[in-house]
């Protein structure tokens, strides 16, 4: 390692250690609430809105976000990030009051309460979330972060070794301090991540002379045409529901909301995250990519790395590496903590032991999940197409799970078994719509070209709701009752109120 690289590495270690020190200082004097589950997974119910907003934001922002969106090199992808704003508002206005009304520890507990105390629907959805976290998200985060560290510092060590260091540091936050340490570290890491990412955006514009004259006009529009990667009508169909699923029914995200001392603090955290997403995230995810087109032309996934290397002074490389590591670590420790909470609350306490040492169980779970994710890193190395396929397969369950929430919230007298069956039906129907239809069209079996996948997700969502209601009536002899009170004047007034 050269002297310059050594200096960068020392800066990286100092900044990473500083975040750890600040987190420890802010968490060490916090008293236990007397409830092991709330202390470990909900920070004792004492997170302020600042830490909720910070943790919500940085759990969502990772290296994949910066590299992936900038790699598209177009303004249109900004719609994905801006759509998160109404998603967060719906979380604050609709789901936060519901989660607090039922005193939920996990998002799946809301399903259990709405379906007559049926623990199987909670365990089924919780199990799906858990498998996704352990088999996909945790090892994928370690893989991408390991590649980044290896390239930034020209490290001649195996990816697994770098992944192990990341996993150990992330697990230390989650195990040692629970969700409180995760949220506090996320917030301070967020300061570093946003500072460096916005600096890269500013320097990118400066490098182009504040001109994007060479960028094609179709890459500078927010209105997607029929053949674009994001046709504008999708914003009115599948887009809003993917955002609703992600921000309101995703345990890794929503767990921070459940850790507030009261509804108002939780809502303020969601609003704070929405403000960050509206004001700070957009320049980070599109400006470097557009500037790279202006300077170098189309680069694809290599865009962000190329523009960073071009505009960032060498003496800031260590700080940039610390920011990228912080982004990955924040997503990793958040997912690790939520995975443990899903197993403990949705599976272990329901089927194994309703009492017992939650702290020790959580520790061993997170150690096991971390080791397992490290072991899976070699299977991801060099297998980009497989990762993309797995991400597509995750879409098989997002709309069926959201349909379970929608059905449970809008209807009474629905048998949980009908909804569990709907999860299987929804996966099969989406597979036919998103994988079968394009293949049949390409083979000439079906003449009609398949619509955008977001339209298909919208169709699949309501197919699932309809299937659950029909099955509930025909197979279980129960007539679902629509809850008109959900649209009462008082509820609508409360939704649109600014209070």
Secondary structure, DSSP 8 states (H G I E B T S, - for coil): --HHHHHHHHHHHHHHHHHHHHHHHHHTT----S-HHHHHHSGGG-B-HHHHHHHHHHHH--HHHHHHHHHH-SGGGHHHHHHHHHHHHHIIIIIHHHHHHTT-SSTHHHHHHHTTT-HHHHHHHHHHHHHHIIIIIHHHHHHHHHHHHHHHHT--S-HHHHHHHHHHHHHHHHHHHHHHHHHHHHHHHHHHHHHHHHHHHHHHHHHTTS--TTS-GGGS-SS--TTSTT-GGGGGTHHHHHHHHHHHS-HHHHTTGGGBSSHHHHHHHHHHHHHHIIIIIHHHHHHHHHHHHHHH---GGGHHHHHHHHHS-GGGHHHHHHHHHHHHHHHHHHHHHHHHHHIIIIIIIIII-SSS-HHHHHHHHHHHHHHHHHHHHHHHTT-HHHHHHHHHHHHHHHHHHHHHHHHHHHEES--HHHHHHHHHHHHHHHHIIIIIHHHHHHHTS--S----HHHHHHHHHHHHHHHHHHHHHHTT----EE-GGGG-HHHHHHHH---
